[in-house]
Amino acid sequence: MNIETKKQTAIVREPGVLITDGPSAMDLLATARYETGCSALVLFKEQLDESFFRLSTGLAGEVLQKFVNYQMKLAIVGDFDRCDSKPLRDFIRESNEGRQICFQPDEESALAWLEQAGA
């Protein structure tokens, strides 16, 4: 897997969808932690199955709970401004107010957020 380390954060550079369910999220989390020793991870929107962004599927909750349980901070990078779903916009806003999970427009913002959150 193509993982780069920057500012004590693992950045997944692998193209394509990597997370389709809870077990694939756990595999990615464990691989990143094992290969880098980092406790923070940056993923790109395109690396998550589209169903992640439909909150009714439960995939977002299942995946993000794995990161919380294993104390791995997560930044998801992508353009979320055009999100049509009010529940998803609210979920993103609430996540960004916390210190564990965030949604950011670019990699630089994600790294800054993670650094501020103590990663």
Backbone atoms as SQL, in Angstrom:
CREATE TABLE atoms (id INTEGER PRIMARY KEY, chain TEXT, resi INTEGER, resn TEXT, atom TEXT, x REAL, y REAL, z REAL);
INSERT INTO atoms VALUES
  (1, 'A', 1, 'MET', 'N', 0.847, -1.174, 0.000),
  (2, 'A', 1, 'MET', 'CA', 0.000, 0.000, 0.000),
  (3, 'A', 1, 'MET', 'C', 0.893, 1.238, 0.000),
  (4, 'A', 2, 'ASN', 'N', 0.479, 2.237, -0.718),
  (5, 'A', 2, 'ASN', 'CA', 1.241, 3.479, -0.848),
  (6, 'A', 2, 'ASN', 'C', 0.819, 4.450, 0.252),
  (7, 'A', 3, 'ILE', 'N', 1.642, 4.532, 1.306),
  (8, 'A', 3, 'ILE', 'CA', 1.363, 5.411, 2.438),
  (9, 'A', 3, 'ILE', 'C', 2.570, 6.306, 2.667),
  (10, 'A', 4, 'GLU', 'N', 2.324, 7.601, 2.691),
  (11, 'A', 4, 'GLU', 'CA', 3.371, 8.588, 2.937),
  (12, 'A', 4, 'GLU', 'C', 3.199, 9.117, 4.365),
  (13, 'A', 5, 'THR', 'N', 4.300, 9.426, 5.014),
  (14, 'A', 5, 'THR', 'CA', 4.231, 10.003, 6.355),
  (15, 'A', 5, 'THR', 'C', 4.663, 11.459, 6.290),
  (16, 'A', 6, 'LYS', 'N', 3.829, 12.320, 6.874),
  (17, 'A', 6, 'LYS', 'CA', 4.110, 13.749, 6.899),
  (18, 'A', 6, 'LYS', 'C', 3.575, 14.300, 8.216),
  (19, 'A', 7, 'LYS', 'N', 4.404, 15.013, 8.954),
  (20, 'A', 7, 'LYS', 'CA', 3.991, 15.600, 10.230),
  (21, 'A', 7, 'LYS', 'C', 3.367, 14.553, 11.156),
  (22, 'A', 8, 'GLN', 'N', 3.985, 13.394, 11.257),
  (23, 'A', 8, 'GLN', 'CA', 3.496, 12.317, 12.135),
  (24, 'A', 8, 'GLN', 'C', 2.101, 11.813, 11.763),
  (25, 'A', 9, 'THR', 'N', 1.747, 11.986, 10.495),
  (26, 'A', 9, 'THR', 'CA', 0.449, 11.550, 9.991),
  (27, 'A', 9, 'THR', 'C', 0.655, 10.677, 8.766),
  (28, 'A', 10, 'ALA', 'N', -0.089, 9.580, 8.696),
  (29, 'A', 10, 'ALA', 'CA', -0.053, 8.698, 7.529),
  (30, 'A', 10, 'ALA', 'C', -1.032, 9.231, 6.486),
  (31, 'A', 11, 'ILE', 'N', -0.541, 9.418, 5.268),
  (32, 'A', 11, 'ILE', 'CA', -1.385, 9.884, 4.167),
  (33, 'A', 11, 'ILE', 'C', -1.466, 8.751, 3.156),
  (34, 'A', 12, 'VAL', 'N', -2.668, 8.265, 2.924),
  (35, 'A', 12, 'VAL', 'CA', -2.863, 7.137, 2.022),
  (36, 'A', 12, 'VAL', 'C', -2.898, 7.660, 0.589),
  (37, 'A', 13, 'ARG', 'N', -1.929, 7.227, -0.208),
  (38, 'A', 13, 'ARG', 'CA', -1.820, 7.682, -1.601),
  (39, 'A', 13, 'ARG', 'C', -2.316, 6.635, -2.596),
  (40, 'A', 14, 'GLU', 'N', -2.881, 5.566, -2.104),
  (41, 'A', 14, 'GLU', 'CA', -3.368, 4.481, -2.951),
  (42, 'A', 14, 'GLU', 'C', -4.598, 4.949, -3.726),
  (43, 'A', 15, 'PRO', 'N', -4.621, 4.794, -5.052),
  (44, 'A', 15, 'PRO', 'CA', -5.791, 5.228, -5.822),
  (45, 'A', 15, 'PRO', 'C', -6.962, 4.254, -5.690),
  (46, 'A', 16, 'GLY', 'N', -8.146, 4.769, -5.946),
  (47, 'A', 16, 'GLY', 'CA', -9.334, 3.930, -5.963),
  (48, 'A', 16, 'GLY', 'C', -9.996, 3.805, -4.603),
  (49, 'A', 17, 'VAL', 'N', -11.139, 3.121, -4.605),
  (50, 'A', 17, 'VAL', 'CA', -11.919, 2.928, -3.386),
  (51, 'A', 17, 'VAL', 'C', -11.221, 1.897, -2.502),
  (52, 'A', 18, 'LEU', 'N', -10.964, 2.270, -1.267),
  (53, 'A', 18, 'LEU', 'CA', -10.298, 1.381, -0.321),
  (54, 'A', 18, 'LEU', 'C', -11.222, 0.930, 0.799),
  (55, 'A', 19, 'ILE', 'N', -12.187, 1.760, 1.144),
  (56, 'A', 19, 'ILE', 'CA', -13.088, 1.420, 2.250),
  (57, 'A', 19, 'ILE', 'C', -14.496, 1.218, 1.701),
  (58, 'A', 20, 'THR', 'N', -14.960, -0.024, 1.824),
  (59, 'A', 20, 'THR', 'CA', -16.297, -0.382, 1.360),
  (60, 'A', 20, 'THR', 'C', -17.168, -0.896, 2.501),
  (61, 'A', 21, 'ASP', 'N', -16.532, -1.216, 3.634),
  (62, 'A', 21, 'ASP', 'CA', -17.257, -1.752, 4.782),
  (63, 'A', 21, 'ASP', 'C', -16.368, -1.649, 6.026),
  (64, 'A', 22, 'GLY', 'N', -16.887, -2.094, 7.153),
  (65, 'A', 22, 'GLY', 'CA', -16.137, -2.035, 8.400),
  (66, 'A', 22, 'GLY', 'C', -14.818, -2.796, 8.358),
  (67, 'A', 23, 'PRO', 'N', -14.813, -4.046, 7.870),
  (68, 'A', 23, 'PRO', 'CA', -13.557, -4.794, 7.822),
  (69, 'A', 23, 'PRO', 'C', -12.485, -4.141, 6.940),
  (70, 'A', 24, 'SER', 'N', -12.868, -3.528, 5.823),
  (71, 'A', 24, 'SER', 'CA', -11.863, -2.874, 4.980),
  (72, 'A', 24, 'SER', 'C', -11.308, -1.634, 5.674),
  (73, 'A', 25, 'ALA', 'N', -12.135, -0.948, 6.464),
  (74, 'A', 25, 'ALA', 'CA', -11.654, 0.197, 7.246),
  (75, 'A', 25, 'ALA', 'C', -10.664, -0.282, 8.299),
  (76, 'A', 26, 'MET', 'N', -10.988, -1.391, 8.956),
  (77, 'A', 26, 'MET', 'CA', -10.096, -1.929, 9.981),
  (78, 'A', 26, 'MET', 'C', -8.767, -2.369, 9.380),
  (79, 'A', 27, 'ASP', 'N', -8.813, -2.992, 8.211),
  (80, 'A', 27, 'ASP', 'CA', -7.584, -3.409, 7.528),
  (81, 'A', 27, 'ASP', 'C', -6.708, -2.208, 7.212),
  (82, 'A', 28, 'LEU', 'N', -7.316, -1.153, 6.697),
  (83, 'A', 28, 'LEU', 'CA', -6.560, 0.048, 6.351),
  (84, 'A', 28, 'LEU', 'C', -5.973, 0.703, 7.597),
  (85, 'A', 29, 'LEU', 'N', -6.768, 0.824, 8.627),
  (86, 'A', 29, 'LEU', 'CA', -6.315, 1.413, 9.884),
  (87, 'A', 29, 'LEU', 'C', -5.121, 0.628, 10.440),
  (88, 'A', 30, 'ALA', 'N', -5.244, -0.688, 10.495),
  (89, 'A', 30, 'ALA', 'CA', -4.174, -1.527, 11.046),
  (90, 'A', 30, 'ALA', 'C', -2.913, -1.465, 10.185),
  (91, 'A', 31, 'THR', 'N', -3.083, -1.479, 8.882),
  (92, 'A', 31, 'THR', 'CA', -1.933, -1.406, 7.978),
  (93, 'A', 31, 'THR', 'C', -1.199, -0.086, 8.154),
  (94, 'A', 32, 'ALA', 'N', -1.950, 1.009, 8.187),
  (95, 'A', 32, 'ALA', 'CA', -1.326, 2.329, 8.343),
  (96, 'A', 32, 'ALA', 'C', -0.590, 2.425, 9.672),
  (97, 'A', 33, 'ARG', 'N', -1.210, 1.950, 10.731),
  (98, 'A', 33, 'ARG', 'CA', -0.564, 2.035, 12.046),
  (99, 'A', 33, 'ARG', 'C', 0.687, 1.155, 12.083),
  (100, 'A', 34, 'TYR', 'N', 0.593, -0.044, 11.545),
  (101, 'A', 34, 'TYR', 'CA', 1.723, -0.976, 11.559),
  (102, 'A', 34, 'TYR', 'C', 2.883, -0.458, 10.711),
  (103, 'A', 35, 'GLU', 'N', 2.572, 0.028, 9.509),
  (104, 'A', 35, 'GLU', 'CA', 3.633, 0.459, 8.589),
  (105, 'A', 35, 'GLU', 'C', 4.262, 1.786, 8.981),
  (106, 'A', 36, 'THR', 'N', 3.515, 2.663, 9.648),
  (107, 'A', 36, 'THR', 'CA', 4.033, 4.004, 9.928),
  (108, 'A', 36, 'THR', 'C', 4.190, 4.324, 11.413),
  (109, 'A', 37, 'GLY', 'N', 3.436, 3.666, 12.264),
  (110, 'A', 37, 'GLY', 'CA', 3.444, 3.988, 13.683),
  (111, 'A', 37, 'GLY', 'C', 2.667, 5.256, 14.004),
  (112, 'A', 38, 'CYS', 'N', 2.009, 5.847, 13.011),
  (113, 'A', 38, 'CYS', 'CA', 1.271, 7.095, 13.197),
  (114, 'A', 38, 'CYS', 'C', -0.074, 6.837, 13.882),
  (115, 'A', 39, 'SER', 'N', -0.571, 7.862, 14.560),
  (116, 'A', 39, 'SER', 'CA', -1.885, 7.762, 15.193),
  (117, 'A', 39, 'SER', 'C', -2.885, 8.707, 14.531),
  (118, 'A', 40, 'ALA', 'N', -2.563, 9.146, 13.309),
  (119, 'A', 40, 'ALA', 'CA', -3.474, 9.976, 12.521),
  (120, 'A', 40, 'ALA', 'C', -3.368, 9.563, 11.058),
  (121, 'A', 41, 'LEU', 'N', -4.468, 9.686, 10.357),
  (122, 'A', 41, 'LEU', 'CA', -4.540, 9.214, 8.978),
  (123, 'A', 41, 'LEU', 'C', -5.295, 10.224, 8.125),
  (124, 'A', 42, 'VAL', 'N', -4.803, 10.431, 6.902),
  (125, 'A', 42, 'VAL', 'CA', -5.493, 11.264, 5.921),
  (126, 'A', 42, 'VAL', 'C', -5.967, 10.359, 4.798),
  (127, 'A', 43, 'LEU', 'N', -7.265, 10.423, 4.517),
  (128, 'A', 43, 'LEU', 'CA', -7.859, 9.715, 3.391),
  (129, 'A', 43, 'LEU', 'C', -8.490, 10.741, 2.466),
  (130, 'A', 44, 'PHE', 'N', -8.662, 10.360, 1.226),
  (131, 'A', 44, 'PHE', 'CA', -9.305, 11.225, 0.252),
  (132, 'A', 44, 'PHE', 'C', -10.703, 10.693, -0.031),
  (133, 'A', 45, 'LYS', 'N', -11.619, 11.589, -0.285),
  (134, 'A', 45, 'LYS', 'CA', -13.029, 11.263, -0.506),
  (135, 'A', 45, 'LYS', 'C', -13.196, 10.100, -1.490),
  (136, 'A', 46, 'GLU', 'N', -12.377, 10.083, -2.514),
  (137, 'A', 46, 'GLU', 'CA', -12.471, 9.058, -3.551),
  (138, 'A', 46, 'GLU', 'C', -12.091, 7.663, -3.051),
  (139, 'A', 47, 'GLN', 'N', -11.466, 7.583, -1.888),
  (140, 'A', 47, 'GLN', 'CA', -11.048, 6.299, -1.333),
  (141, 'A', 47, 'GLN', 'C', -12.147, 5.654, -0.494),
  (142, 'A', 48, 'LEU', 'N', -13.265, 6.349, -0.354),
  (143, 'A', 48, 'LEU', 'CA', -14.411, 5.846, 0.396),
  (144, 'A', 48, 'LEU', 'C', -15.541, 5.513, -0.568),
  (145, 'A', 49, 'ASP', 'N', -16.164, 4.375, -0.341),
  (146, 'A', 49, 'ASP', 'CA', -17.313, 3.990, -1.150),
  (147, 'A', 49, 'ASP', 'C', -18.390, 5.080, -1.060),
  (148, 'A', 50, 'GLU', 'N', -19.097, 5.302, -2.137),
  (149, 'A', 50, 'GLU', 'CA', -20.130, 6.346, -2.174),
  (150, 'A', 50, 'GLU', 'C', -21.171, 6.179, -1.073),
  (151, 'A', 51, 'SER', 'N', -21.426, 4.936, -0.669),
  (152, 'A', 51, 'SER', 'CA', -22.424, 4.696, 0.370),
  (153, 'A', 51, 'SER', 'C', -22.005, 5.287, 1.720),
  (154, 'A', 52, 'PHE', 'N', -20.730, 5.571, 1.894),
  (155, 'A', 52, 'PHE', 'CA', -20.245, 6.217, 3.118),
  (156, 'A', 52, 'PHE', 'C', -20.953, 7.555, 3.321),
  (157, 'A', 53, 'PHE', 'N', -21.213, 8.260, 2.235),
  (158, 'A', 53, 'PHE', 'CA', -21.787, 9.602, 2.299),
  (159, 'A', 53, 'PHE', 'C', -23.313, 9.603, 2.304),
  (160, 'A', 54, 'ARG', 'N', -23.924, 8.428, 2.273),
  (161, 'A', 54, 'ARG', 'CA', -25.366, 8.292, 2.488),
  (162, 'A', 54, 'ARG', 'C', -25.523, 7.760, 3.909),
  (163, 'A', 55, 'LEU', 'N', -25.784, 8.643, 4.841),
  (164, 'A', 55, 'LEU', 'CA', -25.765, 8.277, 6.259),
  (165, 'A', 55, 'LEU', 'C', -26.740, 7.161, 6.597),
  (166, 'A', 56, 'SER', 'N', -27.794, 7.021, 5.815),
  (167, 'A', 56, 'SER', 'CA', -28.788, 5.975, 6.088),
  (168, 'A', 56, 'SER', 'C', -28.217, 4.564, 5.938),
  (169, 'A', 57, 'THR', 'N', -27.089, 4.409, 5.243),
  (170, 'A', 57, 'THR', 'CA', -26.498, 3.079, 5.089),
  (171, 'A', 57, 'THR', 'C', -25.792, 2.621, 6.358),
  (172, 'A', 58, 'GLY', 'N', -25.412, 3.556, 7.213),
  (173, 'A', 58, 'GLY', 'CA', -24.705, 3.202, 8.438),
  (174, 'A', 58, 'GLY', 'C', -23.212, 3.013, 8.265),
  (175, 'A', 59, 'LEU', 'N', -22.722, 3.080, 7.024),
  (176, 'A', 59, 'LEU', 'CA', -21.303, 2.833, 6.778),
  (177, 'A', 59, 'LEU', 'C', -20.420, 3.886, 7.443),
  (178, 'A', 60, 'ALA', 'N', -20.793, 5.149, 7.366),
  (179, 'A', 60, 'ALA', 'CA', -19.977, 6.208, 7.979),
  (180, 'A', 60, 'ALA', 'C', -19.832, 5.957, 9.478),
  (181, 'A', 61, 'GLY', 'N', -20.923, 5.675, 10.141),
  (182, 'A', 61, 'GLY', 'CA', -20.871, 5.416, 11.573),
  (183, 'A', 61, 'GLY', 'C', -20.011, 4.221, 11.913),
  (184, 'A', 62, 'GLU', 'N', -20.152, 3.149, 11.145),
  (185, 'A', 62, 'GLU', 'CA', -19.372, 1.938, 11.388),
  (186, 'A', 62, 'GLU', 'C', -17.879, 2.193, 11.195),
  (187, 'A', 63, 'VAL', 'N', -17.537, 2.874, 10.116),
  (188, 'A', 63, 'VAL', 'CA', -16.125, 3.148, 9.810),
  (189, 'A', 63, 'VAL', 'C', -15.525, 4.100, 10.836),
  (190, 'A', 64, 'LEU', 'N', -16.202, 5.198, 11.101),
  (191, 'A', 64, 'LEU', 'CA', -15.648, 6.195, 12.010),
  (192, 'A', 64, 'LEU', 'C', -15.546, 5.664, 13.429),
  (193, 'A', 65, 'GLN', 'N', -16.443, 4.774, 13.821),
  (194, 'A', 65, 'GLN', 'CA', -16.358, 4.176, 15.155),
  (195, 'A', 65, 'GLN', 'C', -15.081, 3.354, 15.304),
  (196, 'A', 66, 'LYS', 'N', -14.644, 2.710, 14.239),
  (197, 'A', 66, 'LYS', 'CA', -13.377, 1.951, 14.283),
  (198, 'A', 66, 'LYS', 'C', -12.210, 2.893, 14.585),
  (199, 'A', 67, 'PHE', 'N', -12.197, 4.058, 13.937),
  (200, 'A', 67, 'PHE', 'CA', -11.118, 5.009, 14.165),
  (201, 'A', 67, 'PHE', 'C', -11.152, 5.540, 15.599),
  (202, 'A', 68, 'VAL', 'N', -12.340, 5.791, 16.112),
  (203, 'A', 68, 'VAL', 'CA', -12.469, 6.261, 17.490),
  (204, 'A', 68, 'VAL', 'C', -12.014, 5.165, 18.460),
  (205, 'A', 69, 'ASN', 'N', -12.510, 3.946, 18.254),
  (206, 'A', 69, 'ASN', 'CA', -12.168, 2.839, 19.160),
  (207, 'A', 69, 'ASN', 'C', -10.673, 2.572, 19.218),
  (208, 'A', 70, 'TYR', 'N', -9.998, 2.707, 18.093),
  (209, 'A', 70, 'TYR', 'CA', -8.560, 2.411, 18.034),
  (210, 'A', 70, 'TYR', 'C', -7.707, 3.678, 18.134),
  (211, 'A', 71, 'GLN', 'N', -8.334, 4.768, 18.540),
  (212, 'A', 71, 'GLN', 'CA', -7.658, 6.033, 18.818),
  (213, 'A', 71, 'GLN', 'C', -6.757, 6.499, 17.666),
  (214, 'A', 72, 'MET', 'N', -7.312, 6.437, 16.464),
  (215, 'A', 72, 'MET', 'CA', -6.627, 6.929, 15.272),
  (216, 'A', 72, 'MET', 'C', -7.426, 8.113, 14.752),
  (217, 'A', 73, 'LYS', 'N', -6.842, 9.289, 14.794),
  (218, 'A', 73, 'LYS', 'CA', -7.514, 10.481, 14.260),
  (219, 'A', 73, 'LYS', 'C', -7.602, 10.336, 12.741),
  (220, 'A', 74, 'LEU', 'N', -8.657, 10.879, 12.155),
  (221, 'A', 74, 'LEU', 'CA', -8.898, 10.731, 10.725),
  (222, 'A', 74, 'LEU', 'C', -9.318, 12.057, 10.114),
  (223, 'A', 75, 'ALA', 'N', -8.661, 12.409, 9.022),
  (224, 'A', 75, 'ALA', 'CA', -9.055, 13.560, 8.213),
  (225, 'A', 75, 'ALA', 'C', -9.433, 13.040, 6.830),
  (226, 'A', 76, 'ILE', 'N', -10.608, 13.422, 6.378),
  (227, 'A', 76, 'ILE', 'CA', -11.076, 13.038, 5.049),
  (228, 'A', 76, 'ILE', 'C', -11.043, 14.290, 4.185),
  (229, 'A', 77, 'VAL', 'N', -10.314, 14.210, 3.077),
  (230, 'A', 77, 'VAL', 'CA', -10.088, 15.357, 2.204),
  (231, 'A', 77, 'VAL', 'C', -10.986, 15.257, 0.972),
  (232, 'A', 78, 'GLY', 'N', -11.671, 16.359, 0.675),
  (233, 'A', 78, 'GLY', 'CA', -12.508, 16.388, -0.520),
  (234, 'A', 78, 'GLY', 'C', -13.349, 17.652, -0.558),
  (235, 'A', 79, 'ASP', 'N', -14.078, 17.809, -1.634),
  (236, 'A', 79, 'ASP', 'CA', -14.971, 18.956, -1.792),
  (237, 'A', 79, 'ASP', 'C', -16.336, 18.571, -1.227),
  (238, 'A', 80, 'PHE', 'N', -16.637, 19.093, -0.057),
  (239, 'A', 80, 'PHE', 'CA', -17.901, 18.785, 0.607),
  (240, 'A', 80, 'PHE', 'C', -18.868, 19.962, 0.551),
  (241, 'A', 81, 'ASP', 'N', -18.482, 21.039, -0.106),
  (242, 'A', 81, 'ASP', 'CA', -19.335, 22.224, -0.200),
  (243, 'A', 81, 'ASP', 'C', -20.584, 21.981, -1.028),
  (244, 'A', 82, 'ARG', 'N', -20.525, 21.071, -1.951),
  (245, 'A', 82, 'ARG', 'CA', -21.662, 20.821, -2.849),
  (246, 'A', 82, 'ARG', 'C', -22.560, 19.697, -2.346),
  (247, 'A', 83, 'CYS', 'N', -22.433, 19.366, -1.111),
  (248, 'A', 83, 'CYS', 'CA', -23.216, 18.296, -0.511),
  (249, 'A', 83, 'CYS', 'C', -24.682, 18.715, -0.424),
  (250, 'A', 84, 'ASP', 'N', -25.577, 17.915, -1.003),
  (251, 'A', 84, 'ASP', 'CA', -27.000, 18.240, -1.028),
  (252, 'A', 84, 'ASP', 'C', -27.733, 17.809, 0.237),
  (253, 'A', 85, 'SER', 'N', -27.184, 16.870, 0.954),
  (254, 'A', 85, 'SER', 'CA', -27.857, 16.288, 2.109),
  (255, 'A', 85, 'SER', 'C', -27.636, 17.133, 3.368),
  (256, 'A', 86, 'LYS', 'N', -28.720, 17.644, 3.945),
  (257, 'A', 86, 'LYS', 'CA', -28.599, 18.410, 5.189),
  (258, 'A', 86, 'LYS', 'C', -28.051, 17.545, 6.320),
  (259, 'A', 87, 'PRO', 'N', -28.528, 16.298, 6.492),
  (260, 'A', 87, 'PRO', 'CA', -27.953, 15.475, 7.551),
  (261, 'A', 87, 'PRO', 'C', -26.440, 15.262, 7.376),
  (262, 'A', 88, 'LEU', 'N', -25.989, 15.097, 6.136),
  (263, 'A', 88, 'LEU', 'CA', -24.551, 14.927, 5.912),
  (264, 'A', 88, 'LEU', 'C', -23.802, 16.218, 6.204),
  (265, 'A', 89, 'ARG', 'N', -24.334, 17.350, 5.792),
  (266, 'A', 89, 'ARG', 'CA', -23.691, 18.637, 6.103),
  (267, 'A', 89, 'ARG', 'C', -23.578, 18.834, 7.613),
  (268, 'A', 90, 'ASP', 'N', -24.657, 18.492, 8.334),
  (269, 'A', 90, 'ASP', 'CA', -24.644, 18.600, 9.794),
  (270, 'A', 90, 'ASP', 'C', -23.615, 17.649, 10.402),
  (271, 'A', 91, 'PHE', 'N', -23.553, 16.442, 9.882),
  (272, 'A', 91, 'PHE', 'CA', -22.597, 15.443, 10.363),
  (273, 'A', 91, 'PHE', 'C', -21.158, 15.932, 10.161),
  (274, 'A', 92, 'ILE', 'N', -20.882, 16.495, 9.007),
  (275, 'A', 92, 'ILE', 'CA', -19.544, 17.021, 8.706),
  (276, 'A', 92, 'ILE', 'C', -19.214, 18.182, 9.642),
  (277, 'A', 93, 'ARG', 'N', -20.157, 19.090, 9.814),
  (278, 'A', 93, 'ARG', 'CA', -19.929, 20.237, 10.703),
  (279, 'A', 93, 'ARG', 'C', -19.644, 19.771, 12.128),
  (280, 'A', 94, 'GLU', 'N', -20.457, 18.848, 12.631),
  (281, 'A', 94, 'GLU', 'CA', -20.269, 18.349, 13.992),
  (282, 'A', 94, 'GLU', 'C', -18.945, 17.602, 14.135),
  (283, 'A', 95, 'SER', 'N', -18.576, 16.833, 13.140),
  (284, 'A', 95, 'SER', 'CA', -17.291, 16.119, 13.179),
  (285, 'A', 95, 'SER', 'C', -16.136, 17.106, 13.251),
  (286, 'A', 96, 'ASN', 'N', -16.225, 18.164, 12.467),
  (287, 'A', 96, 'ASN', 'CA', -15.151, 19.161, 12.437),
  (288, 'A', 96, 'ASN', 'C', -15.022, 19.933, 13.746),
  (289, 'A', 97, 'GLU', 'N', -16.066, 19.947, 14.542),
  (290, 'A', 97, 'GLU', 'CA', -16.008, 20.620, 15.840),
  (291, 'A', 97, 'GLU', 'C', -15.341, 19.754, 16.902),
  (292, 'A', 98, 'GLY', 'N', -15.199, 18.463, 16.620),
  (293, 'A', 98, 'GLY', 'CA', -14.562, 17.547, 17.564),
  (294, 'A', 98, 'GLY', 'C', -13.055, 17.493, 17.387),
  (295, 'A', 99, 'ARG', 'N', -12.440, 16.473, 17.980),
  (296, 'A', 99, 'ARG', 'CA', -10.985, 16.340, 17.920),
  (297, 'A', 99, 'ARG', 'C', -10.548, 14.976, 17.375),
  (298, 'A', 100, 'GLN', 'N', -11.486, 14.217, 16.796),
  (299, 'A', 100, 'GLN', 'CA', -11.151, 12.870, 16.345),
  (300, 'A', 100, 'GLN', 'C', -11.263, 12.705, 14.834),
  (301, 'A', 101, 'ILE', 'N', -12.314, 13.248, 14.242),
  (302, 'A', 101, 'ILE', 'CA', -12.611, 13.077, 12.816),
  (303, 'A', 101, 'ILE', 'C', -12.856, 14.451, 12.211),
  (304, 'A', 102, 'CYS', 'N', -12.321, 14.683, 11.009),
  (305, 'A', 102, 'CYS', 'CA', -12.620, 15.945, 10.331),
  (306, 'A', 102, 'CYS', 'C', -12.748, 15.726, 8.833),
  (307, 'A', 103, 'PHE', 'N', -13.413, 16.658, 8.196),
  (308, 'A', 103, 'PHE', 'CA', -13.586, 16.694, 6.747),
  (309, 'A', 103, 'PHE', 'C', -13.001, 18.025, 6.304),
  (310, 'A', 104, 'GLN', 'N', -11.995, 17.989, 5.437),
  (311, 'A', 104, 'GLN', 'CA', -11.294, 19.203, 5.033),
  (312, 'A', 104, 'GLN', 'C', -11.224, 19.298, 3.508),
  (313, 'A', 105, 'PRO', 'N', -11.113, 20.528, 2.983),
  (314, 'A', 105, 'PRO', 'CA', -11.112, 20.713, 1.528),
  (315, 'A', 105, 'PRO', 'C', -9.811, 20.316, 0.844),
  (316, 'A', 106, 'ASP', 'N', -8.687, 20.316, 1.593),
  (317, 'A', 106, 'ASP', 'CA', -7.406, 19.973, 0.967),
  (318, 'A', 106, 'ASP', 'C', -6.470, 19.347, 2.005),
  (319, 'A', 107, 'GLU', 'N', -5.406, 18.779, 1.499),
  (320, 'A', 107, 'GLU', 'CA', -4.463, 18.066, 2.355),
  (321, 'A', 107, 'GLU', 'C', -3.799, 18.980, 3.386),
  (322, 'A', 108, 'GLU', 'N', -3.447, 20.173, 2.974),
  (323, 'A', 108, 'GLU', 'CA', -2.801, 21.118, 3.883),
  (324, 'A', 108, 'GLU', 'C', -3.714, 21.445, 5.067),
  (325, 'A', 109, 'SER', 'N', -4.983, 21.686, 4.806),
  (326, 'A', 109, 'SER', 'CA', -5.947, 21.963, 5.876),
  (327, 'A', 109, 'SER', 'C', -6.128, 20.758, 6.785),
  (328, 'A', 110, 'ALA', 'N', -6.143, 19.580, 6.191),
  (329, 'A', 110, 'ALA', 'CA', -6.285, 18.349, 6.978),
  (330, 'A', 110, 'ALA', 'C', -5.102, 18.172, 7.926),
  (331, 'A', 111, 'LEU', 'N', -3.892, 18.374, 7.425),
  (332, 'A', 111, 'LEU', 'CA', -2.707, 18.243, 8.269),
  (333, 'A', 111, 'LEU', 'C', -2.706, 19.282, 9.374),
  (334, 'A', 112, 'ALA', 'N', -3.116, 20.500, 9.066),
  (335, 'A', 112, 'ALA', 'CA', -3.182, 21.561, 10.082),
  (336, 'A', 112, 'ALA', 'C', -4.205, 21.196, 11.157),
  (337, 'A', 113, 'TRP', 'N', -5.371, 20.704, 10.752),
  (338, 'A', 113, 'TRP', 'CA', -6.396, 20.308, 11.707),
  (339, 'A', 113, 'TRP', 'C', -5.894, 19.191, 12.607),
  (340, 'A', 114, 'LEU', 'N', -5.265, 18.190, 12.010),
  (341, 'A', 114, 'LEU', 'CA', -4.754, 17.068, 12.798),
  (342, 'A', 114, 'LEU', 'C', -3.681, 17.512, 13.781),
  (343, 'A', 115, 'GLU', 'N', -2.809, 18.407, 13.346),
  (344, 'A', 115, 'GLU', 'CA', -1.781, 18.911, 14.240),
  (345, 'A', 115, 'GLU', 'C', -2.402, 19.656, 15.417),
  (346, 'A', 116, 'GLN', 'N', -3.398, 20.475, 15.132),
  (347, 'A', 116, 'GLN', 'CA', -4.099, 21.222, 16.171),
  (348, 'A', 116, 'GLN', 'C', -4.838, 20.276, 17.116),
  (349, 'A', 117, 'ALA', 'N', -5.344, 19.159, 16.577),
  (350, 'A', 117, 'ALA', 'CA', -6.101, 18.194, 17.381),
  (351, 'A', 117, 'ALA', 'C', -5.177, 17.296, 18.214),
  (352, 'A', 118, 'GLY', 'N', -3.881, 17.495, 18.060),
  (353, 'A', 118, 'GLY', 'CA', -2.938, 16.742, 18.885),
  (354, 'A', 118, 'GLY', 'C', -2.395, 15.478, 18.265),
  (355, 'A', 119, 'ALA', 'N', -2.459, 15.367, 16.951),
  (356, 'A', 119, 'ALA', 'CA', -1.935, 14.172, 16.274),
  (357, 'A', 119, 'ALA', 'C', -0.422, 14.274, 16.115);
